[in-house]
Amino acid sequence: MRQLSSHHRLLSLLEYFSLEKPSWTADEIIDQSGMARSTVYRYLKTLCEFSLLENIGNDQYILGARFTVMDHVIRSCDPFLQIAEPEVRWLSERTGFTVSLTRLIQEQMVGVLIVRGRNSLEVGYDRGELLSLFKGCTGKVILAHLPRRILLKLYDSQKEKLKALGLGGDWNEFLKTIRSVSKLKSFSTQGEIQSGNLGIAAPIFGKGKQIMGSMTLIMREEDSVDLDLKWVHQNVEVVAERISDHLRILDLQKNEKQ
């Protein structure tokens, strides 16, 4: 097993904090990580010094205010958001529906933008929330474009879950199922993330057709009955392609300056 550096081990403590468990004691982190007590306290002290963690008393630690500053910088300066946000807002205004934007992060995705449409509904996730790639069109259009080696790793680690979700009883069936999605410019599912919702998603690509995330238009299933869904699919596809084109152009411009 690969030996983690001290920097990796220090930063790995931040991954314990979540909506399900937003605060941790030093003893809990020691038990969870298996690190020495002196090491954990040294790491906690360092993270608090940089405001990445905050000690709120009774040996309880929560994420620190530095993340609020970082989030503001990301919202203001992230090229992905700067390019995609006007397009997402245009699509929401044109169709009247809610549109979300997600980014691939390791082997999950994270919501980075939700533009509320004239339709009032629960999306099922919010900005900054980590989501599985296995549920809903939002994740599956990303999953479909991942390299084979990553898909194999995901399959090997979650065979039973994938089988229960109907994504394939074995590796070949899983690969065939998910690669069939990659042949589509947009893909829709119903009720997989939020009951009663219908989503239409398209992939977002960066340099070299590398998958970066997805964009999803979301409506209530009942709203789709008298709607020209082909027209909606086309709009989702056009906007996703525009975002991808802009991202590739940005990458080319960066390379020309180097």
Accessible surface in RSA format (square Angstrom, percent):
REM  Atomic radii and reference values for relative SASA: ProtOr
REM  Chains: A
REM  Algorithm: Lee & Richards
REM  Probe-radius: 1.40
REM  Slices: 20
REM RES _ NUM      All-atoms   Total-Side   Main-Chain    Non-polar    All polar
REM                ABS   REL    ABS   REL    ABS   REL    ABS   REL    ABS   REL
RES MET A   1   238.41 123.5 152.30 100.8  86.11 205.0 127.80 108.7 110.61 146.5
RES ARG A   2   171.25  71.9 147.16  75.0  24.08  57.3  82.67 113.0  88.58  53.7
RES GLN A   3   156.42  87.5 135.17  98.8  21.25  50.6  59.37 126.4  97.05  73.6
RES LEU A   4    70.65  39.3  64.80  46.4   5.85  14.7  64.91  45.6   5.74  15.4
RES SER A   5    50.09  42.3  37.46  50.0  12.63  29.1  46.45  98.9   3.64   5.1
RES SER A   6    53.81  45.5  48.55  64.8   5.27  12.1  26.64  56.7  27.17  38.1
RES HIS A   7   138.42  75.6 135.98  94.5   2.44   6.2  96.23  99.2  42.19  49.1
RES HIS A   8    94.04  51.4  87.81  61.0   6.23  15.9  66.22  68.2  27.82  32.4
RES ARG A   9    72.02  30.2  72.02  36.7   0.00   0.0  20.96  28.6  51.06  30.9
RES LEU A  10    30.98  17.3  30.98  22.2   0.00   0.0  30.98  21.8   0.00   0.0
RES LEU A  11    97.48  54.3  92.71  66.3   4.77  12.0  93.31  65.5   4.17  11.2
RES SER A  12    28.92  24.4  24.42  32.6   4.50  10.4  24.23  51.6   4.69   6.6
RES LEU A  13     0.00   0.0   0.00   0.0   0.00   0.0   0.00   0.0   0.00   0.0
RES LEU A  14    32.49  18.1  25.07  17.9   7.42  18.6  25.24  17.7   7.25  19.5
RES GLU A  15   132.33  76.0 101.04  76.4  31.29  74.5  47.37  91.6  84.96  69.4
RES TYR A  16    47.63  22.2  38.70  22.0   8.93  23.2  28.92  21.7  18.71  23.1
RES PHE A  17    17.10   8.6   0.77   0.5  16.33  42.5   0.79   0.5  16.31  46.7
RES SER A  18    48.26  40.8  32.96  44.0  15.30  35.2  39.57  84.3   8.69  12.2
RES LEU A  19   144.88  80.7 118.57  84.8  26.31  66.2 120.12  84.4  24.76  66.6
RES GLU A  20   156.30  89.7 119.09  90.1  37.21  88.6  74.68 144.4  81.63  66.6
RES LYS A  21    70.79  34.5  69.67  42.7   1.12   2.7  47.35  42.6  23.44  25.0
RES PRO A  22    80.71  58.8  77.27  70.4   3.44  12.5  78.88  65.1   1.84  11.4
RES SER A  23    30.45  25.7  29.51  39.4   0.94   2.2   5.32  11.3  25.13  35.2
RES TRP A  24    25.14  10.1  25.14  12.2   0.00   0.0  25.14  13.4   0.00   0.0
RES THR A  25    23.88  17.0  23.88  24.2   0.00   0.0  21.01  28.2   2.87   4.3
RES ALA A  26     0.00   0.0   0.00   0.0   0.00   0.0   0.00   0.0   0.00   0.0
RES ASP A  27    67.28  47.1  66.67  66.4   0.61   1.4  22.61  53.2  44.66  44.5
RES GLU A  28    63.66  36.5  59.61  45.1   4.05   9.6  28.08  54.3  35.59  29.1
RES ILE A  29     0.00   0.0   0.00   0.0   0.00   0.0   0.00   0.0   0.00   0.0
RES ILE A  30    24.23  13.8  22.63  16.9   1.60   3.8  22.63  16.3   1.60   4.3
RES ASP A  31   120.53  84.4  89.85  89.4  30.68  72.5  33.52  78.9  87.01  86.8
RES GLN A  32   111.49  62.3  83.03  60.7  28.46  67.8   6.66  14.2 104.83  79.5
RES SER A  33    32.11  27.1   0.81   1.1  31.30  72.1   5.31  11.3  26.79  37.5
RES GLY A  34    68.20  84.1   0.00   N/A  68.20  84.1  34.18  93.8  34.02  76.2
RES MET A  35    28.28  14.6  17.06  11.3  11.23  26.7  23.87  20.3   4.42   5.9
RES ALA A  36    61.24  56.3  43.45  67.1  17.79  40.5  54.72  77.1   6.52  17.3
RES ARG A  37   126.38  53.1 120.31  61.3   6.07  14.4  57.05  78.0  69.33  42.0
RES SER A  38    78.70  66.5  65.54  87.5  13.16  30.3  51.73 110.2  26.97  37.8
RES THR A  39    18.48  13.1  18.48  18.7   0.00   0.0   1.44   1.9  17.04  25.8
RES VAL A  40     0.00   0.0   0.00   0.0   0.00   0.0   0.00   0.0   0.00   0.0
RES TYR A  41    83.69  39.1  79.67  45.3   4.02  10.5  62.90  47.3  20.78  25.6
RES ARG A  42   133.75  56.2 127.13  64.8   6.62  15.8  66.70  91.2  67.05  40.6
RES TYR A  43     8.91   4.2   8.91   5.1   0.00   0.0   8.48   6.4   0.43   0.5
RES LEU A  44     0.90   0.5   0.82   0.6   0.09   0.2   0.90   0.6   0.00   0.0
RES LYS A  45   134.72  65.7 126.67  77.7   8.05  19.2 101.65  91.5  33.07  35.2
RES THR A  46    43.06  30.6  42.93  43.5   0.14   0.3  23.61  31.7  19.45  29.4
RES LEU A  47     1.44   0.8   1.39   1.0   0.05   0.1   1.44   1.0   0.00   0.0
RES CYS A  48    39.77  30.1  25.63  28.6  14.15  33.2  21.99  55.7  17.78  19.2
RES GLU A  49   112.26  64.5  74.05  56.0  38.22  91.0  44.28  85.6  67.98  55.5
RES PHE A  50   127.27  63.7 124.31  77.0   2.96   7.7 126.98  77.0   0.29   0.8
RES SER A  51    43.06  36.4  39.72  53.0   3.34   7.7  10.94  23.3  32.12  45.0
RES LEU A  52    25.74  14.3  25.74  18.4   0.00   0.0  25.74  18.1   0.00   0.0
RES LEU A  53     2.75   1.5   0.00   0.0   2.75   6.9   0.00   0.0   2.75   7.4
RES GLU A  54    85.48  49.1  82.74  62.6   2.74   6.5  26.41  51.1  59.07  48.2
RES ASN A  55    76.22  52.6  52.20  50.4  24.02  57.8  19.84  47.8  56.38  54.5
RES ILE A  56    92.70  52.8  55.87  41.6  36.83  88.8  64.34  46.3  28.36  77.0
RES GLY A  57    34.27  42.3   0.00   N/A  34.27  42.3  31.15  85.5   3.11   7.0
RES ASN A  58   146.57 101.1 112.62 108.8  33.95  81.7  32.86  79.1 113.71 109.9
RES ASP A  59    48.42  33.9  39.90  39.7   8.52  20.2  28.83  67.8  19.60  19.5
RES GLN A  60    52.94  29.6  52.94  38.7   0.00   0.0  15.76  33.5  37.18  28.2
RES TYR A  61    14.86   6.9  14.86   8.5   0.00   0.0   1.65   1.2  13.22  16.3
RES ILE A  62    52.15  29.7  52.15  38.9   0.00   0.0  52.15  37.6   0.00   0.0
RES LEU A  63    75.82  42.2  62.36  44.6  13.45  33.8  62.36  43.8  13.45  36.2
RES GLY A  64     6.60   8.1   0.00   N/A   6.60   8.1   1.76   4.8   4.84  10.8
RES ALA A  65    68.96  63.4  59.01  91.1   9.94  22.6  64.78  91.2   4.18  11.1
RES ARG A  66   103.50  43.5 101.75  51.9   1.75   4.2  17.89  24.5  85.61  51.9
RES PHE A  67    67.80  33.9  63.84  39.5   3.96  10.3  64.11  38.9   3.69  10.6
RES THR A  68   100.60  71.5  93.93  95.2   6.66  15.9  71.20  95.6  29.40  44.4
RES VAL A  69    77.44  51.0  73.90  66.9   3.54   8.5  77.44  67.3   0.00   0.0
RES MET A  70    84.74  43.9  82.31  54.5   2.43   5.8  68.70  58.4  16.04  21.3
RES ASP A  71    49.41  34.6  47.70  47.5   1.71   4.0  19.09  44.9  30.32  30.2
RES HIS A  72   121.12  66.2 119.19  82.8   1.93   4.9  77.30  79.7  43.83  51.0
RES VAL A  73    77.89  51.3  76.62  69.4   1.27   3.1  77.86  67.6   0.03   0.1
RES ILE A  74    83.52  47.5  81.28  60.6   2.24   5.4  83.52  60.1   0.00   0.0
RES ARG A  75   129.34  54.3 112.33  57.3  17.01  40.5  36.21  49.5  93.14  56.4
RES SER A  76    55.08  46.5  33.72  45.0  21.36  49.2  30.73  65.4  24.35  34.1
RES CYS A  77    75.16  56.9  64.31  71.7  10.85  25.5  23.74  60.2  51.41  55.4
RES ASP A  78    30.32  21.2  24.16  24.0   6.16  14.6  12.04  28.3  18.28  18.2
RES PRO A  79    53.19  38.8  51.93  47.3   1.25   4.6  53.19  43.9   0.00   0.0
RES PHE A  80     3.98   2.0   2.74   1.7   1.24   3.2   2.74   1.7   1.24   3.5
RES LEU A  81     6.14   3.4   6.08   4.4   0.06   0.1   6.14   4.3   0.00   0.0
RES GLN A  82   103.55  57.9  82.80  60.5  20.75  49.4  33.96  72.3  69.59  52.8
RES ILE A  83    33.64  19.1  24.48  18.2   9.16  22.1  30.11  21.7   3.52   9.6
RES ALA A  84     0.00   0.0   0.00   0.0   0.00   0.0   0.00   0.0   0.00   0.0
RES GLU A  85    49.55  28.4  49.55  37.5   0.00   0.0   9.78  18.9  39.76  32.5
RES PRO A  86    82.78  60.3  70.07  63.9  12.71  46.2  76.87  63.5   5.90  36.7
RES GLU A  87    24.05  13.8  23.31  17.6   0.74   1.8   5.10   9.9  18.94  15.5
RES VAL A  88     0.00   0.0   0.00   0.0   0.00   0.0   0.00   0.0   0.00   0.0
RES ARG A  89   116.98  49.1 113.16  57.7   3.81   9.1  46.62  63.7  70.36  42.6
RES TRP A  90   106.84  42.9  99.54  48.2   7.30  17.1  76.46  40.8  30.38  49.3
RES LEU A  91     0.00   0.0   0.00   0.0   0.00   0.0   0.00   0.0   0.00   0.0
RES SER A  92     5.42   4.6   4.36   5.8   1.06   2.4   1.21   2.6   4.21   5.9
RES GLU A  93   123.73  71.0 115.37  87.3   8.37  19.9  49.47  95.7  74.26  60.6
RES ARG A  94   115.99  48.7  87.02  44.4  28.98  69.0  20.04  27.4  95.95  58.2
RES THR A  95    16.97  12.1   0.00   0.0  16.97  40.4   1.28   1.7  15.69  23.7
RES GLY A  96     5.97   7.4   0.00   N/A   5.97   7.4   3.78  10.4   2.19   4.9
RES PHE A  97    21.04  10.5  21.04  13.0   0.00   0.0  21.04  12.8   0.00   0.0
RES THR A  98     0.42   0.3   0.42   0.4   0.00   0.0   0.00   0.0   0.42   0.6
RES VAL A  99     0.00   0.0   0.00   0.0   0.00   0.0   0.00   0.0   0.00   0.0
RES SER A 100     0.30   0.3   0.19   0.3   0.11   0.3   0.13   0.3   0.17   0.2
RES LEU A 101     0.05   0.0   0.00   0.0   0.05   0.1   0.00   0.0   0.05   0.1
RES THR A 102     0.17   0.1   0.17   0.2   0.00   0.0   0.17   0.2   0.00   0.0
RES ARG A 103    65.10  27.3  65.10  33.2   0.00   0.0   8.75  12.0  56.35  34.2
RES LEU A 104    42.66  23.8  25.34  18.1  17.32  43.5  25.34  17.8  17.32  46.6
RES ILE A 105    76.11  43.3  71.82  53.5   4.29  10.3  75.62  54.5   0.49   1.3
RES GLN A 106   151.38  84.7 120.41  88.0  30.98  73.8  53.84 114.6  97.55  74.0
RES GLU A 107    56.87  32.7  48.17  36.4   8.70  20.7  12.91  25.0  43.96  35.9
RES GLN A 108    77.45  43.3  77.45  56.6   0.00   0.0  17.49  37.2  59.96  45.5
RES MET A 109     0.30   0.2   0.30   0.2   0.00   0.0   0.30   0.3   0.00   0.0
RES VAL A 110    25.07  16.5  25.07  22.7   0.00   0.0  25.07  21.8   0.00   0.0
RES GLY A 111     0.70   0.9   0.00   N/A   0.70   0.9   0.03   0.1   0.67   1.5
RES VAL A 112    19.80  13.0  18.93  17.1   0.88   2.1  18.99  16.5   0.81   2.2
RES LEU A 113    17.96  10.0  16.92  12.1   1.04   2.6  17.94  12.6   0.03   0.1
RES ILE A 114    29.02  16.5   6.41   4.8  22.61  54.5   6.41   4.6  22.61  61.4
RES VAL A 115    12.46   8.2  10.45   9.5   2.01   4.9  12.46  10.8   0.00   0.0
RES ARG A 116   136.33  57.2 113.16  57.7  23.17  55.2  63.55  86.9  72.78  44.1
RES GLY A 117    20.15  24.9   0.00   N/A  20.15  24.9   5.15  14.1  15.01  33.6
RES ARG A 118   169.28  71.1 131.53  67.0  37.75  89.9  85.39 116.7  83.89  50.8
RES ASN A 119    15.92  11.0   6.27   6.1   9.65  23.2  12.28  29.6   3.64   3.5
RES SER A 120    98.25  83.0  79.57 106.2  18.68  43.0  48.86 104.1  49.38  69.2
RES LEU A 121    25.18  14.0   2.71   1.9  22.47  56.5  14.00   9.8  11.18  30.1
RES GLU A 122   125.19  71.9 120.96  91.5   4.22  10.1  41.60  80.5  83.59  68.2
RES VAL A 123     5.40   3.6   0.45   0.4   4.94  11.9   0.45   0.4   4.94  13.4
RES GLY A 124    34.61  42.7   0.00   N/A  34.61  42.7  12.61  34.6  21.99  49.3
RES TYR A 125    14.91   7.0   2.20   1.3  12.71  33.1   7.96   6.0   6.95   8.6
RES ASP A 126    84.36  59.1  84.36  84.0   0.00   0.0  23.18  54.6  61.18  61.0
RES ARG A 127    55.61  23.4  34.90  17.8  20.71  49.3  23.85  32.6  31.76  19.2
RES GLY A 128    54.85  67.6   0.00   N/A  54.85  67.6  28.95  79.4  25.90  58.0
RES GLU A 129    56.23  32.3  50.21  38.0   6.02  14.3  15.89  30.7  40.34  32.9
RES LEU A 130    91.45  50.9  71.43  51.1  20.02  50.3  71.43  50.2  20.02  53.9
RES LEU A 131    21.67  12.1  18.47  13.2   3.20   8.1  21.67  15.2   0.00   0.0
RES SER A 132    38.30  32.4  24.82  33.1  13.48  31.0  27.20  57.9  11.10  15.5
RES LEU A 133     2.52   1.4   0.86   0.6   1.66   4.2   0.86   0.6   1.66   4.5
RES PHE A 134     7.31   3.7   6.16   3.8   1.15   3.0   6.16   3.7   1.15   3.3
RES LYS A 135    94.73  46.2  94.46  58.0   0.27   0.6  37.79  34.0  56.94  60.6
RES GLY A 136     2.18   2.7   0.00   N/A   2.18   2.7   2.18   6.0   0.00   0.0
RES CYS A 137     2.70   2.0   2.33   2.6   0.36   0.9   0.00   0.0   2.70   2.9
RES THR A 138     3.33   2.4   3.33   3.4   0.01   0.0   0.13   0.2   3.21   4.8
RES GLY A 139     0.00   0.0   0.00   N/A   0.00   0.0   0.00   0.0   0.00   0.0
RES LYS A 140    19.95   9.7  19.95  12.2   0.00   0.0   2.81   2.5  17.14  18.3
RES VAL A 141     3.44   2.3   3.38   3.1   0.06   0.1   3.44   3.0   0.00   0.0
RES ILE A 142     0.00   0.0   0.00   0.0   0.00   0.0   0.00   0.0   0.00   0.0
RES LEU A 143     0.00   0.0   0.00   0.0   0.00   0.0   0.00   0.0   0.00   0.0
RES ALA A 144     0.52   0.5   0.00   0.0   0.52   1.2   0.00   0.0   0.52   1.4
RES HIS A 145    52.06  28.5  30.92  21.5  21.14  54.1  19.25  19.8  32.82  38.2
RES LEU A 146     3.51   2.0   2.41   1.7   1.10   2.8   2.41   1.7   1.10   2.9
RES PRO A 147    61.92  45.1  50.82  46.3  11.10  40.4  61.82  51.0   0.10   0.6
RES ARG A 148   136.90  57.5 132.28  67.4   4.62  11.0  52.47  71.7  84.43  51.2
RES ARG A 149   171.77  72.1 157.79  80.4  13.99  33.3  73.23 100.1  98.55  59.7
RES ILE A 150    35.54  20.2  34.79  25.9   0.75   1.8  35.54  25.6   0.00   0.0
RES LEU A 151     0.00   0.0   0.00   0.0   0.00   0.0   0.00   0.0   0.00   0.0
RES LEU A 152    73.17  40.7  73.17  52.3   0.00   0.0  73.17  51.4   0.00   0.0
RES LYS A 153   123.10  60.1 115.71  71.0   7.39  17.6  78.86  71.0  44.24  47.1
RES LEU A 154     5.72   3.2   5.52   3.9   0.21   0.5   5.72   4.0   0.00   0.0
RES TYR A 155    14.99   7.0  14.99   8.5   0.00   0.0   5.71   4.3   9.29  11.5
RES ASP A 156    82.38  57.7  61.48  61.2  20.90  49.4  25.50  60.0  56.88  56.7
RES SER A 157    80.98  68.4  42.56  56.8  38.42  88.5  47.54 101.2  33.45  46.9
RES GLN A 158    58.27  32.6  51.44  37.6   6.83  16.3  19.01  40.5  39.26  29.8
RES LYS A 159    97.89  47.8  92.79  56.9   5.10  12.1  37.34  33.6  60.55  64.5
RES GLU A 160   133.74  76.8 128.48  97.2   5.26  12.5  67.95 131.4  65.79  53.7
RES LYS A 161    90.22  44.0  81.27  49.9   8.95  21.3  54.23  48.8  35.99  38.3
RES LEU A 162     0.00   0.0   0.00   0.0   0.00   0.0   0.00   0.0   0.00   0.0
RES LYS A 163   124.05  60.5 111.78  68.6  12.27  29.2  56.99  51.3  67.06  71.4
RES ALA A 164    91.22  83.9  48.48  74.8  42.73  97.2  60.78  85.6  30.44  80.6
RES LEU A 165    62.54  34.8  35.99  25.7  26.56  66.8  41.10  28.9  21.45  57.7
RES GLY A 166    60.08  74.1   0.00   N/A  60.08  74.1  34.01  93.3  26.07  58.4
RES LEU A 167     8.16   4.5   8.16   5.8   0.00   0.0   8.16   5.7   0.00   0.0
RES GLY A 168     4.70   5.8   0.00   N/A   4.70   5.8   1.79   4.9   2.91   6.5
RES GLY A 169    42.01  51.8   0.00   N/A  42.01  51.8  17.19  47.2  24.81  55.6
RES ASP A 170    74.77  52.4  74.46  74.1   0.32   0.8  31.69  74.6  43.08  43.0
RES TRP A 171    41.91  16.8  39.75  19.2   2.16   5.1  34.79  18.5   7.12  11.6
RES ASN A 172   107.76  74.3 101.60  98.2   6.16  14.8  26.44  63.6  81.32  78.6
RES GLU A 173    90.94  52.2  86.06  65.1   4.88  11.6  30.09  58.2  60.85  49.7
RES PHE A 174     0.17   0.1   0.17   0.1   0.00   0.0   0.17   0.1   0.00   0.0
RES LEU A 175    27.06  15.1  27.06  19.4   0.00   0.0  27.06  19.0   0.00   0.0
RES LYS A 176   162.65  79.4 153.06  93.9   9.59  22.8 103.73  93.4  58.93  62.8
RES THR A 177    47.88  34.1  41.65  42.2   6.23  14.9  33.83  45.4  14.06  21.2
RES ILE A 178     0.98   0.6   0.98   0.7   0.00   0.0   0.98   0.7   0.00   0.0
RES ARG A 179    69.41  29.1  69.35  35.4   0.06   0.1  35.49  48.5  33.92  20.6
RES SER A 180    54.48  46.0  48.93  65.3   5.56  12.8  35.82  76.3  18.67  26.2
RES VAL A 181    11.34   7.5   9.51   8.6   1.83   4.4   9.76   8.5   1.58   4.3
RES SER A 182    35.21  29.8  18.69  24.9  16.52  38.1   6.85  14.6  28.36  39.7
RES LYS A 183   173.51  84.6 135.88  83.4  37.63  89.6  89.38  80.4  84.13  89.6
RES LEU A 184    88.28  49.2  78.95  56.5   9.33  23.5  82.45  57.9   5.83  15.7
RES LYS A 185   135.76  66.2 121.30  74.4  14.46  34.4  77.03  69.3  58.73  62.6
RES SER A 186     9.67   8.2   1.00   1.3   8.67  20.0   0.48   1.0   9.18  12.9
RES PHE A 187    45.22  22.6  43.22  26.8   2.00   5.2  45.22  27.4   0.00   0.0
RES SER A 188    45.91  38.8  31.68  42.3  14.23  32.8   1.36   2.9  44.56  62.4
RES THR A 189    18.82  13.4  10.07  10.2   8.75  20.9  12.92  17.4   5.90   8.9
RES GLN A 190   107.93  60.4  85.98  62.8  21.95  52.3  20.50  43.6  87.43  66.3
RES GLY A 191    33.48  41.3   0.00   N/A  33.48  41.3   8.64  23.7  24.85  55.6
RES GLU A 192    68.50  39.3  48.45  36.7  20.06  47.8  28.34  54.8  40.16  32.8
RES ILE A 193    59.17  33.7  28.14  21.0  31.03  74.8  32.06  23.1  27.11  73.6
RES GLN A 194    57.43  32.1  54.36  39.7   3.07   7.3   4.91  10.4  52.52  39.8
RES SER A 195   100.67  85.1  79.23 105.7  21.44  49.4  43.69  93.0  56.98  79.8
RES GLY A 196    35.43  43.7   0.00   N/A  35.43  43.7  29.24  80.2   6.19  13.9
RES ASN A 197    14.72  10.2  13.82  13.4   0.91   2.2   7.77  18.7   6.96   6.7
RES LEU A 198     6.47   3.6   6.47   4.6   0.00   0.0   6.47   4.5   0.00   0.0
RES GLY A 199     9.16  11.3   0.00   N/A   9.16  11.3   5.73  15.7   3.43   7.7
RES ILE A 200     0.35   0.2   0.35   0.3   0.00   0.0   0.35   0.2   0.00   0.0
RES ALA A 201     0.00   0.0   0.00   0.0   0.00   0.0   0.00   0.0   0.00   0.0
RES ALA A 202     0.73   0.7   0.73   1.1   0.00   0.0   0.73   1.0   0.00   0.0
RES PRO A 203    12.15   8.9   9.38   8.5   2.77  10.1   9.38   7.7   2.77  17.2
RES ILE A 204     0.00   0.0   0.00   0.0   0.00   0.0   0.00   0.0   0.00   0.0
RES PHE A 205    18.17   9.1  18.17  11.3   0.00   0.0  18.17  11.0   0.00   0.0
RES GLY A 206     2.69   3.3   0.00   N/A   2.69   3.3   2.69   7.4   0.00   0.0
RES LYS A 207   121.71  59.4 114.33  70.1   7.38  17.6  60.94  54.8  60.77  64.7
RES GLY A 208    76.62  94.5   0.00   N/A  76.62  94.5  43.89 120.5  32.73  73.3
RES LYS A 209   126.45  61.7 112.53  69.0  13.91  33.1  79.83  71.9  46.61  49.7
RES GLN A 210   106.83  59.7  99.58  72.8   7.25  17.3  33.31  70.9  73.52  55.8
RES ILE A 211     9.92   5.6   4.92   3.7   5.01  12.1   4.92   3.5   5.01  13.6
RES MET A 212    44.83  23.2  40.25  26.6   4.58  10.9  38.30  32.6   6.53   8.7
RES GLY A 213     0.00   0.0   0.00   N/A   0.00   0.0   0.00   0.0   0.00   0.0
RES SER A 214     0.19   0.2   0.00   0.0   0.19   0.4   0.00   0.0   0.19   0.3
RES MET A 215     0.00   0.0   0.00   0.0   0.00   0.0   0.00   0.0   0.00   0.0
RES THR A 216     2.44   1.7   2.38   2.4   0.06   0.2   2.15   2.9   0.29   0.4
RES LEU A 217     0.00   0.0   0.00   0.0   0.00   0.0   0.00   0.0   0.00   0.0
RES ILE A 218     9.26   5.3   9.26   6.9   0.00   0.0   9.26   6.7   0.00   0.0
RES MET A 219     0.00   0.0   0.00   0.0   0.00   0.0   0.00   0.0   0.00   0.0
RES ARG A 220    76.90  32.3  76.90  39.2   0.00   0.0  31.64  43.2  45.26  27.4
RES GLU A 221    60.94  35.0  57.34  43.4   3.60   8.6  16.87  32.6  44.07  36.0
RES GLU A 222   123.92  71.1 104.84  79.3  19.08  45.4  40.03  77.4  83.89  68.5
RES ASP A 223    43.84  30.7  27.47  27.3  16.37  38.7  13.40  31.5  30.44  30.4
RES SER A 224    17.66  14.9  12.59  16.8   5.07  11.7   0.00   0.0  17.66  24.7
RES VAL A 225   114.78  75.5  84.09  76.1  30.69  74.0  91.33  79.4  23.45  63.6
RES ASP A 226   144.39 101.1 104.49 104.0  39.90  94.4  44.81 105.5  99.58  99.3
RES LEU A 227    55.70  31.0  38.83  27.8  16.87  42.4  40.97  28.8  14.73  39.6
RES ASP A 228    90.19  63.2  77.23  76.9  12.95  30.6  38.75  91.2  51.44  51.3
RES LEU A 229    58.85  32.8  55.44  39.7   3.42   8.6  55.44  38.9   3.42   9.2
RES LYS A 230   148.22  72.3 139.54  85.6   8.68  20.7  86.99  78.3  61.23  65.2
RES TRP A 231    86.51  34.7  85.00  41.1   1.51   3.5  70.77  37.7  15.74  25.5
RES VAL A 232     0.00   0.0   0.00   0.0   0.00   0.0   0.00   0.0   0.00   0.0
RES HIS A 233    40.60  22.2  40.60  28.2   0.00   0.0  26.27  27.1  14.34  16.7
RES GLN A 234    84.33  47.2  83.45  61.0   0.88   2.1  29.43  62.6  54.90  41.6
RES ASN A 235    13.23   9.1  10.75  10.4   2.48   6.0   2.98   7.2  10.25   9.9
RES VAL A 236     0.00   0.0   0.00   0.0   0.00   0.0   0.00   0.0   0.00   0.0
RES GLU A 237    34.00  19.5  33.05  25.0   0.95   2.3   4.22   8.2  29.78  24.3
RES VAL A 238    72.85  47.9  71.63  64.8   1.22   2.9  72.14  62.7   0.71   1.9
RES VAL A 239     0.08   0.1   0.08   0.1   0.00   0.0   0.08   0.1   0.00   0.0
RES ALA A 240     2.64   2.4   2.49   3.8   0.15   0.4   2.64   3.7   0.00   0.0
RES GLU A 241    78.11  44.8  75.87  57.4   2.24   5.3  39.46  76.3  38.65  31.6
RES ARG A 242    78.57  33.0  77.15  39.3   1.42   3.4  45.31  61.9  33.26  20.2
RES ILE A 243     0.00   0.0   0.00   0.0   0.00   0.0   0.00   0.0   0.00   0.0
RES SER A 244     3.31   2.8   3.31   4.4   0.00   0.0   2.46   5.2   0.85   1.2
RES ASP A 245    65.60  46.0  64.05  63.8   1.55   3.7  18.71  44.0  46.89  46.8
RES HIS A 246    79.01  43.2  75.88  52.7   3.13   8.0  53.59  55.2  25.41  29.6
RES LEU A 247    12.71   7.1   8.33   6.0   4.38  11.0   8.33   5.9   4.38  11.8
RES ARG A 248    64.78  27.2  63.83  32.5   0.95   2.3  30.04  41.1  34.74  21.1
RES ILE A 249    86.49  49.2  86.49  64.4   0.00   0.0  86.49  62.3   0.00   0.0
RES LEU A 250    49.53  27.6  48.69  34.8   0.84   2.1  49.42  34.7   0.10   0.3
RES ASP A 251    30.31  21.2  28.74  28.6   1.56   3.7   8.44  19.9  21.87  21.8
RES LEU A 252   106.60  59.4 106.40  76.1   0.19   0.5 106.40  74.7   0.19   0.5
RES GLN A 253    87.35  48.8  86.41  63.2   0.94   2.2  23.51  50.0  63.84  48.4
RES LYS A 254   101.30  49.4  98.01  60.1   3.29   7.8  60.47  54.4  40.83  43.5
RES ASN A 255    78.68  54.3  65.70  63.5  12.98  31.2  23.63  56.9  55.05  53.2
RES GLU A 256   144.19  82.8 109.53  82.9  34.66  82.5  50.85  98.4  93.34  76.2
RES LYS A 257   179.01  87.3 141.18  86.6  37.83  90.1  92.07  82.9  86.94  92.6
RES GLN A 258   175.91  98.4 111.82  81.7  64.10 152.6  74.06 157.6 101.85  77.2
END  Absolute sums over single chains surface
CHAIN  1 A    14584.4      12085.0       2499.4       7922.5       6661.9
END  Absolute sums over all chains
TOTAL         14584.4      12085.0       2499.4       7922.5       6661.9
